[in-house]
Structure formats: C-alpha cells, structure tokens
Amino acid sequence: MAEQQREQRHTIFITGAASGIGRATARAFVLRGWLVGCYDVNQGALDALQDEIGLTTAFFGPLDVTDRRAVLASFEDFGQRTGGRLDLLFNNAGIDAKGPFAAMSWEQIMAVVNVNMIGGMSVIHAGIPLLKATEGSLCLSTASASAIFGTANLAVYSATKDAVKGLTEALSVEFAAFGVRAMDILPGIVDTGMLAPEAKALLPHEGLLRALPAEAVADLVWEAYEGDKLHWYIPEELAAYDVRVTSRPEEARDDRIAGHLI
C-alpha cells in the first residue's frame, strides 16, 4: 500500500537540484508532498540536501547532464521509482563563465554550451516518454533575463539561455500534439552561488536589478505548473522590459555601451 501511494504522488525531476534555484525548488515541492527526484553533478551538495529533506518524499542521484548515458539511466531509474509518472520536468542545471568573450578559452565556452544547451536538450529529450505518459505534465526550463538582451561579459551564458527560450517556444507547439506543456522561467538576478558577494553589495534593494531569493523563484516554478503562460518572468517587470527591448534593441545596446544595465 505504501508503494502504491508513493507511485500516485505528483512527481518532479529536477536537474541542478543541489544548489540555488534547484535546491529551493526541491525543498518547496517536498513540503507540498510531491515525490521529488533530485539530480546534480555535485555529490557533496547532493548529500547535504538529502540530509536536509530526507528520503520520505525524495530520492537523489548524481547526474552530469552532458553524459547522455547517465541522463537516460536517471530517467529509467526515476520512472521505476514513480510508476512511470513525471508531472514536472524541471530542466534547471546550468553554469556560467564570466569575462569578455574574446578572453575566454574555447574550453570555457564549450563547457557552458555543453551544460546549458546540449545537456538541457538531452534532459528534455530523454524525459519525453514519461511526460507523454502523464496527463497534464509540464516541461519547464530555466532560461534567464539574459535571454531578453545578452549580458556583456556573460555572452556565452546569454546565448545558451536565449537558445533555451527559443527551444521552449518551439516545443510548446510540438508537445501540444500529445498533451504536454512547455514553458520557461526567466529570472533576473538571483542570490545563489553564481552571484559573487562583491557584486551583490553593489545591487539596489528594489527595481529590476534587485537580488531575488532562490525561494521566490521556486514559488514561480509552482505557479508555472498551475498556470498556462509560456514565459514566466521574475521580477514581473521584466515582461515589459522584454517588450521594450524587442521593439527597440538598438536603444538597449546603446544603453549598455553607456554603462546602463537596464
């Protein structure tokens, strides 16, 4: 009976679950009673998350999203644990590499591309059978405000997040044929390990450039599952900024050259 109840729970598969947005989302969905599959390349951080949220409604697995065999094996294991159910695939794993594009090594560039773009596509592609088998399922990816207008000194990261946004739009049409939703979240600046303390100290306390707690983004993941929007912005003002930048990209470019971030 306990195993049957376990299989009937709503389920979420989270990549990049051991830190930042992924960690906050894992905690939030455990509290909601979901069965949470937590996957991350950082075994130590994954162990710490397991110590925090336990094994009652969660399970944990090391996963390098650039390893196709490991991705496929993770979904096979997830399906066995959930009775073939996947209500929410949270394609969240990502890395950045800061600095001028011209100064980056090719290895740095490809590391970001392989995790954020190729790895993300691998995760989504491998999850399709379980998504198709689950009524009302959602494929949700973490894009970024950097997909609205590319961020200087984060050029490769911006490119990969723009790719995530474009992929999501295409999949939102393709996946509708078999009843699966596709959406993305576009966070602004989030207070995670990617945000250096010295950079955080320079940020305003309000407005588009304020630092958001990871928990606020986790709440947005829940809203997305319950909602129907294609792109989910946080802070919400980014939606209007997206419209403005799309219609007047040269103005955004010139503002950035002049040193104005928004």
Phi and psi restraints in degrees (value plus and minus 20) as a CYANA .aco file:
   2 ALA   PHI     -82.1   -42.1
   2 ALA   PSI     -59.7   -19.7
   3 GLU   PHI     -87.7   -47.7
   3 GLU   PSI     -57.4   -17.4
   4 GLN   PHI     -84.8   -44.8
   4 GLN   PSI     -62.7   -22.7
   5 GLN   PHI     -83.9   -43.9
   5 GLN   PSI     -57.4   -17.4
   6 ARG   PHI     -80.4   -40.4
   6 ARG   PSI     -63.2   -23.2
   7 GLU   PHI     -91.0   -51.0
   7 GLU   PSI     -45.1    -5.1
   8 GLN   PHI    -104.3   -64.3
   8 GLN   PSI     -30.6     9.4
   9 ARG   PHI     -85.7   -45.7
   9 ARG   PSI     131.0   171.0
  10 HIS   PHI     -83.8   -43.8
  10 HIS   PSI     127.8   167.8
  11 THR   PHI    -149.9  -109.9
  11 THR   PSI     129.2   169.2
  12 ILE   PHI    -157.4  -117.4
  12 ILE   PSI     116.1   156.1
  13 PHE   PHI    -128.9   -88.9
  13 PHE   PSI      99.1   139.1
  14 ILE   PHI    -139.0   -99.0
  14 ILE   PSI     103.6   143.6
  15 THR   PHI    -115.9   -75.9
  15 THR   PSI     131.8   171.8
  16 GLY   PHI      44.9    84.9
  16 GLY   PSI      17.6    57.6
  17 ALA   PHI    -100.9   -60.9
  17 ALA   PSI     -32.7     7.3
  18 ALA   PHI    -109.9   -69.9
  18 ALA   PSI     -23.1    16.9
  19 SER   PHI    -172.7  -132.7
  19 SER   PSI     143.1   183.1
  20 GLY   PHI      35.9    75.9
  20 GLY   PSI    -151.9  -111.9
  21 ILE   PHI     -82.2   -42.2
  21 ILE   PSI     -61.4   -21.4
  22 GLY   PHI     -82.7   -42.7
  22 GLY   PSI     -62.9   -22.9
  23 ARG   PHI     -84.5   -44.5
  23 ARG   PSI     -65.3   -25.3
  24 ALA   PHI     -82.5   -42.5
  24 ALA   PSI     -56.7   -16.7
  25 THR   PHI     -89.6   -49.6
  25 THR   PSI     -61.3   -21.3
  26 ALA   PHI     -77.9   -37.9
  26 ALA   PSI     -66.8   -26.8
  27 ARG   PHI     -81.3   -41.3
  27 ARG   PSI     -64.3   -24.3
  28 ALA   PHI     -83.8   -43.8
  28 ALA   PSI     -60.0   -20.0
  29 PHE   PHI    -100.0   -60.0
  29 PHE   PSI     -48.8    -8.8
  30 VAL   PHI     -81.8   -41.8
  30 VAL   PSI     -62.7   -22.7
  31 LEU   PHI     -84.3   -44.3
  31 LEU   PSI     -46.2    -6.2
  32 ARG   PHI    -105.9   -65.9
  32 ARG   PSI     -18.8    21.2
  33 GLY   PHI      66.2   106.2
  33 GLY   PSI     -10.4    29.6
  34 TRP   PHI     -96.0   -56.0
  34 TRP   PSI     139.0   179.0
  35 LEU   PHI    -109.4   -69.4
  35 LEU   PSI      98.4   138.4
  36 VAL   PHI    -134.2   -94.2
  36 VAL   PSI      99.5   139.5
  37 GLY   PHI    -113.9   -73.9
  37 GLY   PSI      97.3   137.3
  38 CYS   PHI    -127.9   -87.9
  38 CYS   PSI     100.7   140.7
  39 TYR   PHI    -149.8  -109.8
  39 TYR   PSI     116.0   156.0
  40 ASP   PHI    -181.4  -141.4
  40 ASP   PSI     133.4   173.4
  41 VAL   PHI     -97.9   -57.9
  41 VAL   PSI     -39.7     0.3
  42 ASN   PHI    -111.4   -71.4
  42 ASN   PSI      78.4   118.4
  43 GLN   PHI     -84.3   -44.3
  43 GLN   PSI     -59.6   -19.6
  44 GLY   PHI     -81.5   -41.5
  44 GLY   PSI     -65.2   -25.2
  45 ALA   PHI     -88.0   -48.0
  45 ALA   PSI     -53.2   -13.2
  46 LEU   PHI     -86.8   -46.8
  46 LEU   PSI     -60.0   -20.0
  47 ASP   PHI     -83.3   -43.3
  47 ASP   PSI     -59.3   -19.3
  48 ALA   PHI     -85.2   -45.2
  48 ALA   PSI     -58.5   -18.5
  49 LEU   PHI     -85.8   -45.8
  49 LEU   PSI     -60.4   -20.4
  50 GLN   PHI     -81.6   -41.6
  50 GLN   PSI     -62.3   -22.3
  51 ASP   PHI     -80.8   -40.8
  51 ASP   PSI     -52.6   -12.6
  52 GLU   PHI     -98.5   -58.5
  52 GLU   PSI     -67.7   -27.7
  53 ILE   PHI    -124.7   -84.7
  53 ILE   PSI     -31.0     9.0
  54 GLY   PHI      57.8    97.8
  54 GLY   PSI    -195.8  -155.8
  55 LEU   PHI    -129.1   -89.1
  55 LEU   PSI     -18.7    21.3
  56 THR   PHI     -84.8   -44.8
  56 THR   PSI     -66.3   -26.3
  57 THR   PHI    -144.4  -104.4
  57 THR   PSI       1.5    41.5
  58 ALA   PHI    -166.2  -126.2
  58 ALA   PSI     134.6   174.6
  59 PHE   PHI    -160.7  -120.7
  59 PHE   PSI     143.2   183.2
  60 PHE   PHI    -156.9  -116.9
  60 PHE   PSI     122.7   162.7
  61 GLY   PHI    -171.5  -131.5
  61 GLY   PSI     116.9   156.9
  62 PRO   PHI     -88.0   -48.0
  62 PRO   PSI     118.1   158.1
  63 LEU   PHI    -172.8  -132.8
  63 LEU   PSI     101.4   141.4
  64 ASP   PHI    -117.6   -77.6
  64 ASP   PSI      91.0   131.0
  65 VAL   PHI     -86.7   -46.7
  65 VAL   PSI     -32.1     7.9
  66 THR   PHI    -104.6   -64.6
  66 THR   PSI     -25.1    14.9
  67 ASP   PHI    -119.6   -79.6
  67 ASP   PSI      80.9   120.9
  68 ARG   PHI     -79.2   -39.2
  68 ARG   PSI     -62.0   -22.0
  69 ARG   PHI     -83.2   -43.2
  69 ARG   PSI     -59.4   -19.4
  70 ALA   PHI     -87.0   -47.0
  70 ALA   PSI     -57.6   -17.6
  71 VAL   PHI     -82.5   -42.5
  71 VAL   PSI     -67.9   -27.9
  72 LEU   PHI     -82.8   -42.8
  72 LEU   PSI     -60.1   -20.1
  73 ALA   PHI     -86.8   -46.8
  73 ALA   PSI     -55.4   -15.4
  74 SER   PHI     -85.5   -45.5
  74 SER   PSI     -61.1   -21.1
  75 PHE   PHI     -90.3   -50.3
  75 PHE   PSI     -54.4   -14.4
  76 GLU   PHI     -83.3   -43.3
  76 GLU   PSI     -64.7   -24.7
  77 ASP   PHI     -84.6   -44.6
  77 ASP   PSI     -62.5   -22.5
  78 PHE   PHI     -80.3   -40.3
  78 PHE   PSI     -66.8   -26.8
  79 GLY   PHI     -81.4   -41.4
  79 GLY   PSI     -57.3   -17.3
  80 GLN   PHI     -86.3   -46.3
  80 GLN   PSI     -57.1   -17.1
  81 ARG   PHI     -94.4   -54.4
  81 ARG   PSI     -46.5    -6.5
  82 THR   PHI    -128.8   -88.8
  82 THR   PSI     -14.2    25.8
  83 GLY   PHI      48.7    88.7
  83 GLY   PSI       9.1    49.1
  84 GLY   PHI      61.5   101.5
  84 GLY   PSI      -4.2    35.8
  85 ARG   PHI    -124.5   -84.5
  85 ARG   PSI     113.5   153.5
  86 LEU   PHI    -161.4  -121.4
  86 LEU   PSI      79.3   119.3
  87 ASP   PHI    -100.1   -60.1
  87 ASP   PSI     -55.5   -15.5
  88 LEU   PHI    -163.3  -123.3
  88 LEU   PSI      95.8   135.8
  89 LEU   PHI    -116.2   -76.2
  89 LEU   PSI      93.5   133.5
  90 PHE   PHI    -123.5   -83.5
  90 PHE   PSI      77.0   117.0
  91 ASN   PHI    -102.4   -62.4
  91 ASN   PSI      69.8   109.8
  92 ASN   PHI    -140.1  -100.1
  92 ASN   PSI     -38.9     1.1
  93 ALA   PHI     -79.4   -39.4
  93 ALA   PSI     115.9   155.9
  94 GLY   PHI    -186.1  -146.1
  94 GLY   PSI     135.1   175.1
  95 ILE   PHI    -153.9  -113.9
  95 ILE   PSI     145.3   185.3
  96 ASP   PHI    -149.6  -109.6
  96 ASP   PSI     151.1   191.1
  97 ALA   PHI    -166.6  -126.6
  97 ALA   PSI      90.5   130.5
  98 LYS   PHI    -108.6   -68.6
  98 LYS   PSI     127.2   167.2
  99 GLY   PHI     111.3   151.3
  99 GLY   PSI     144.6   184.6
 100 PRO   PHI     -80.5   -40.5
 100 PRO   PSI     119.9   159.9
 101 PHE   PHI     -76.2   -36.2
 101 PHE   PSI     -60.9   -20.9
 102 ALA   PHI     -85.4   -45.4
 102 ALA   PSI     -42.7    -2.7
 103 ALA   PHI    -115.0   -75.0
 103 ALA   PSI     -25.8    14.2
 104 MET   PHI    -102.9   -62.9
 104 MET   PSI     126.1   166.1
 105 SER   PHI     -97.8   -57.8
 105 SER   PSI     137.5   177.5
 106 TRP   PHI     -81.7   -41.7
 106 TRP   PSI     -53.9   -13.9
 107 GLU   PHI     -84.5   -44.5
 107 GLU   PSI     -60.2   -20.2
 108 GLN   PHI     -83.1   -43.1
 108 GLN   PSI     -63.7   -23.7
 109 ILE   PHI     -81.0   -41.0
 109 ILE   PSI     -68.7   -28.7
 110 MET   PHI     -90.3   -50.3
 110 MET   PSI     -47.9    -7.9
 111 ALA   PHI     -82.0   -42.0
 111 ALA   PSI     -63.6   -23.6
 112 VAL   PHI     -87.3   -47.3
 112 VAL   PSI     -64.5   -24.5
 113 VAL   PHI     -81.7   -41.7
 113 VAL   PSI     -63.8   -23.8
 114 ASN   PHI     -86.9   -46.9
 114 ASN   PSI     -56.1   -16.1
 115 VAL   PHI     -99.4   -59.4
 115 VAL   PSI     -74.8   -34.8
 116 ASN   PHI     -93.1   -53.1
 116 ASN   PSI     -56.0   -16.0
 117 MET   PHI    -126.4   -86.4
 117 MET   PSI     -81.0   -41.0
 118 ILE   PHI     -85.7   -45.7
 118 ILE   PSI     -66.0   -26.0
 119 GLY   PHI     -81.6   -41.6
 119 GLY   PSI     -60.9   -20.9
 120 GLY   PHI     -83.1   -43.1
 120 GLY   PSI     -62.6   -22.6
 121 MET   PHI     -84.5   -44.5
 121 MET   PSI     -57.9   -17.9
 122 SER   PHI     -81.4   -41.4
 122 SER   PSI     -64.1   -24.1
 123 VAL   PHI     -81.9   -41.9
 123 VAL   PSI     -68.0   -28.0
 124 ILE   PHI     -82.7   -42.7
 124 ILE   PSI     -66.7   -26.7
 125 HIS   PHI     -80.4   -40.4
 125 HIS   PSI     -61.9   -21.9
 126 ALA   PHI     -90.0   -50.0
 126 ALA   PSI     -46.2    -6.2
 127 GLY   PHI    -104.9   -64.9
 127 GLY   PSI     -28.3    11.7
 128 ILE   PHI     -77.1   -37.1
 128 ILE   PSI     -66.1   -26.1
 129 PRO   PHI     -78.0   -38.0
 129 PRO   PSI     -61.8   -21.8
 130 LEU   PHI     -90.2   -50.2
 130 LEU   PSI     -58.2   -18.2
 131 LEU   PHI     -82.2   -42.2
 131 LEU   PSI     -64.8   -24.8
 132 LYS   PHI     -83.3   -43.3
 132 LYS   PSI     -49.8    -9.8
 133 ALA   PHI    -102.8   -62.8
 133 ALA   PSI     -23.7    16.3
 134 THR   PHI    -138.8   -98.8
 134 THR   PSI      98.7   138.7
 135 GLU   PHI     -83.9   -43.9
 135 GLU   PSI     114.7   154.7
 136 GLY   PHI      54.2    94.2
 136 GLY   PSI      -3.6    36.4
 137 SER   PHI     -91.0   -51.0
 137 SER   PSI     140.9   180.9
 138 LEU   PHI    -154.4  -114.4
 138 LEU   PSI     111.9   151.9
 139 CYS   PHI    -121.8   -81.8
 139 CYS   PSI      90.5   130.5
 140 LEU   PHI    -138.3   -98.3
 140 LEU   PSI     108.3   148.3
 141 SER   PHI    -138.3   -98.3
 141 SER   PSI     129.0   169.0
 142 THR   PHI    -109.3   -69.3
 142 THR   PSI      89.0   129.0
 143 ALA   PHI    -113.6   -73.6
 143 ALA   PSI    -154.3  -114.3
 144 SER   PHI    -195.0  -155.0
 144 SER   PSI     137.8   177.8
 145 ALA   PHI     -80.8   -40.8
 145 ALA   PSI     -41.2    -1.2
 146 SER   PHI     -89.2   -49.2
 146 SER   PSI     -30.6     9.4
 147 ALA   PHI    -103.5   -63.5
 147 ALA   PSI     -30.9     9.1
 148 ILE   PHI     -98.3   -58.3
 148 ILE   PSI     -71.8   -31.8
 149 PHE   PHI    -166.0  -126.0
 149 PHE   PSI     107.1   147.1
 150 GLY   PHI     -73.7   -33.7
 150 GLY   PSI     119.0   159.0
 151 THR   PHI    -114.7   -74.7
 151 THR   PSI     103.0   143.0
 152 ALA   PHI     -79.8   -39.8
 152 ALA   PSI     123.3   163.3
 153 ASN   PHI      49.9    89.9
 153 ASN   PSI     -13.3    26.7
 154 LEU   PHI    -158.3  -118.3
 154 LEU   PSI      20.5    60.5
 155 ALA   PHI     -82.1   -42.1
 155 ALA   PSI     -65.1   -25.1
 156 VAL   PHI     -90.4   -50.4
 156 VAL   PSI     -62.5   -22.5
 157 TYR   PHI     -77.2   -37.2
 157 TYR   PSI     -66.4   -26.4
 158 SER   PHI     -79.6   -39.6
 158 SER   PSI     -62.6   -22.6
 159 ALA   PHI     -82.4   -42.4
 159 ALA   PSI     -62.9   -22.9
 160 THR   PHI     -88.1   -48.1
 160 THR   PSI     -56.0   -16.0
 161 LYS   PHI     -93.8   -53.8
 161 LYS   PSI     -51.5   -11.5
 162 ASP   PHI     -84.9   -44.9
 162 ASP   PSI     -57.6   -17.6
 163 ALA   PHI     -83.8   -43.8
 163 ALA   PSI     -60.5   -20.5
 164 VAL   PHI     -80.0   -40.0
 164 VAL   PSI     -63.1   -23.1
 165 LYS   PHI     -83.8   -43.8
 165 LYS   PSI     -64.9   -24.9
 166 GLY   PHI     -85.8   -45.8
 166 GLY   PSI     -60.6   -20.6
 167 LEU   PHI     -81.4   -41.4
 167 LEU   PSI     -63.1   -23.1
 168 THR   PHI     -80.8   -40.8
 168 THR   PSI     -62.6   -22.6
 169 GLU   PHI     -81.8   -41.8
 169 GLU   PSI     -63.7   -23.7
 170 ALA   PHI     -85.3   -45.3
 170 ALA   PSI     -63.6   -23.6
 171 LEU   PHI     -88.8   -48.8
 171 LEU   PSI     -48.3    -8.3
 172 SER   PHI     -82.0   -42.0
 172 SER   PSI     -47.2    -7.2
 173 VAL   PHI    -105.3   -65.3
 173 VAL   PSI     -68.6   -28.6
 174 GLU   PHI     -82.7   -42.7
 174 GLU   PSI     -65.6   -25.6
 175 PHE   PHI     -89.7   -49.7
 175 PHE   PSI     -41.2    -1.2
 176 ALA   PHI     -80.9   -40.9
 176 ALA   PSI     -44.6    -4.6
 177 ALA   PHI     -84.7   -44.7
 177 ALA   PSI     -46.3    -6.3
 178 PHE   PHI    -141.4  -101.4
 178 PHE   PSI       6.9    46.9
 179 GLY   PHI      56.5    96.5
 179 GLY   PSI      -0.6    39.4
 180 VAL   PHI    -127.3   -87.3
 180 VAL   PSI     115.9   155.9
 181 ARG   PHI    -111.2   -71.2
 181 ARG   PSI     129.4   169.4
 182 ALA   PHI    -151.4  -111.4
 182 ALA   PSI     109.6   149.6
 183 MET   PHI    -165.4  -125.4
 183 MET   PSI     150.3   190.3
 184 ASP   PHI    -158.9  -118.9
 184 ASP   PSI     142.3   182.3
 185 ILE   PHI    -132.5   -92.5
 185 ILE   PSI     122.6   162.6
 186 LEU   PHI    -144.0  -104.0
 186 LEU   PSI      64.9   104.9
 187 PRO   PHI     -97.4   -57.4
 187 PRO   PSI     131.7   171.7
 188 GLY   PHI    -100.8   -60.8
 188 GLY   PSI    -149.9  -109.9
 189 ILE   PHI    -105.3   -65.3
 189 ILE   PSI     102.0   142.0
 190 VAL   PHI    -134.1   -94.1
 190 VAL   PSI     117.7   157.7
 191 ASP   PHI     -98.6   -58.6
 191 ASP   PSI      61.7   101.7
 192 THR   PHI    -146.6  -106.6
 192 THR   PSI    -192.8  -152.8
 193 GLY   PHI     -84.3   -44.3
 193 GLY   PSI     -38.1     1.9
 194 MET   PHI     -93.9   -53.9
 194 MET   PSI     -38.4     1.6
 195 LEU   PHI    -115.0   -75.0
 195 LEU   PSI      91.0   131.0
 196 ALA   PHI     -87.4   -47.4
 196 ALA   PSI     122.7   162.7
 197 PRO   PHI     -75.2   -35.2
 197 PRO   PSI     -59.3   -19.3
 198 GLU   PHI     -87.7   -47.7
 198 GLU   PSI     -52.1   -12.1
 199 ALA   PHI     -92.8   -52.8
 199 ALA   PSI     -60.7   -20.7
 200 LYS   PHI     -79.7   -39.7
 200 LYS   PSI     -58.1   -18.1
 201 ALA   PHI     -83.8   -43.8
 201 ALA   PSI     -42.4    -2.4
 202 LEU   PHI    -110.8   -70.8
 202 LEU   PSI     -27.4    12.6
 203 LEU   PHI    -101.5   -61.5
 203 LEU   PSI     128.7   168.7
 204 PRO   PHI     -92.3   -52.3
 204 PRO   PSI     145.1   185.1
 205 HIS   PHI    -111.0   -71.0
 205 HIS   PSI     -25.7    14.3
 206 GLU   PHI    -167.2  -127.2
 206 GLU   PSI     148.9   188.9
 207 GLY   PHI      71.5   111.5
 207 GLY   PSI    -196.3  -156.3
 208 LEU   PHI     -84.4   -44.4
 208 LEU   PSI     -45.3    -5.3
 209 LEU   PHI    -116.6   -76.6
 209 LEU   PSI      -8.8    31.2
 210 ARG   PHI     -92.5   -52.5
 210 ARG   PSI     129.7   169.7
 211 ALA   PHI    -100.7   -60.7
 211 ALA   PSI     109.9   149.9
 212 LEU   PHI    -119.6   -79.6
 212 LEU   PSI     121.6   161.6
 213 PRO   PHI     -91.1   -51.1
 213 PRO   PSI     126.1   166.1
 214 ALA   PHI     -78.8   -38.8
 214 ALA   PSI     -49.8    -9.8
 215 GLU   PHI     -83.0   -43.0
 215 GLU   PSI     -52.5   -12.5
 216 ALA   PHI     -86.8   -46.8
 216 ALA   PSI     -56.3   -16.3
 217 VAL   PHI     -91.3   -51.3
 217 VAL   PSI     -57.1   -17.1
 218 ALA   PHI     -80.5   -40.5
 218 ALA   PSI     -59.3   -19.3
 219 ASP   PHI     -82.7   -42.7
 219 ASP   PSI     -55.0   -15.0
 220 LEU   PHI     -87.6   -47.6
 220 LEU   PSI     -54.2   -14.2
 221 VAL   PHI     -79.8   -39.8
 221 VAL   PSI     -62.8   -22.8
 222 TRP   PHI     -83.8   -43.8
 222 TRP   PSI     -63.5   -23.5
 223 GLU   PHI     -79.6   -39.6
 223 GLU   PSI     -60.5   -20.5
 224 ALA   PHI     -83.3   -43.3
 224 ALA   PSI     -62.0   -22.0
 225 TYR   PHI     -81.6   -41.6
 225 TYR   PSI     -57.0   -17.0
 226 GLU   PHI    -102.3   -62.3
 226 GLU   PSI     -33.5     6.5
 227 GLY   PHI    -130.0   -90.0
 227 GLY   PSI    -183.2  -143.2
 228 ASP   PHI    -160.1  -120.1
 228 ASP   PSI     -15.6    24.4
 229 LYS   PHI     -89.1   -49.1
 229 LYS   PSI     132.3   172.3
 230 LEU   PHI    -100.9   -60.9
 230 LEU   PSI     -68.9   -28.9
 231 HIS   PHI    -134.2   -94.2
 231 HIS   PSI     109.7   149.7
 232 TRP   PHI    -133.1   -93.1
 232 TRP   PSI      94.2   134.2
 233 TYR   PHI    -119.5   -79.5
 233 TYR   PSI     121.6   161.6
 234 ILE   PHI    -166.5  -126.5
 234 ILE   PSI      99.5   139.5
 235 PRO   PHI     -87.6   -47.6
 235 PRO   PSI     138.4   178.4
 236 GLU   PHI     -81.0   -41.0
 236 GLU   PSI     -45.4    -5.4
 237 GLU   PHI     -82.6   -42.6
 237 GLU   PSI     -37.5     2.5
 238 LEU   PHI     -83.9   -43.9
 238 LEU   PSI     -45.0    -5.0
 239 ALA   PHI     -82.5   -42.5
 239 ALA   PSI     -64.7   -24.7
 240 ALA   PHI     -87.5   -47.5
 240 ALA   PSI     -57.0   -17.0
 241 TYR   PHI     -83.3   -43.3
 241 TYR   PSI     -58.2   -18.2
 242 ASP   PHI     -80.8   -40.8
 242 ASP   PSI     -64.6   -24.6
 243 VAL   PHI     -81.6   -41.6
 243 VAL   PSI     -64.3   -24.3
 244 ARG   PHI     -85.7   -45.7
 244 ARG   PSI     -64.6   -24.6
 245 VAL   PHI     -85.8   -45.8
 245 VAL   PSI     -59.1   -19.1
 246 THR   PHI     -83.9   -43.9
 246 THR   PSI     -57.5   -17.5
 247 SER   PHI    -102.9   -62.9
 247 SER   PSI     -46.2    -6.2
 248 ARG   PHI    -155.9  -115.9
 248 ARG   PSI      44.9    84.9
 249 PRO   PHI     -84.7   -44.7
 249 PRO   PSI     -52.2   -12.2
 250 GLU   PHI     -85.3   -45.3
 250 GLU   PSI     -55.3   -15.3
 251 GLU   PHI     -84.0   -44.0
 251 GLU   PSI     -62.2   -22.2
 252 ALA   PHI     -84.0   -44.0
 252 ALA   PSI     -62.1   -22.1
 253 ARG   PHI     -79.5   -39.5
 253 ARG   PSI     -68.3   -28.3
 254 ASP   PHI     -86.2   -46.2
 254 ASP   PSI     -55.4   -15.4
 255 ASP   PHI     -82.3   -42.3
 255 ASP   PSI     -62.7   -22.7
 256 ARG   PHI     -86.4   -46.4
 256 ARG   PSI     -60.9   -20.9
 257 ILE   PHI     -81.4   -41.4
 257 ILE   PSI     -56.7   -16.7
 258 ALA   PHI     -96.0   -56.0
 258 ALA   PSI     -24.8    15.2
 259 GLY   PHI      76.6   116.6
 259 GLY   PSI     -12.2    27.8
 260 HIS   PHI    -116.7   -76.7
 260 HIS   PSI      97.5   137.5
 261 LEU   PHI     -91.8   -51.8
 261 LEU   PSI     -52.5   -12.5
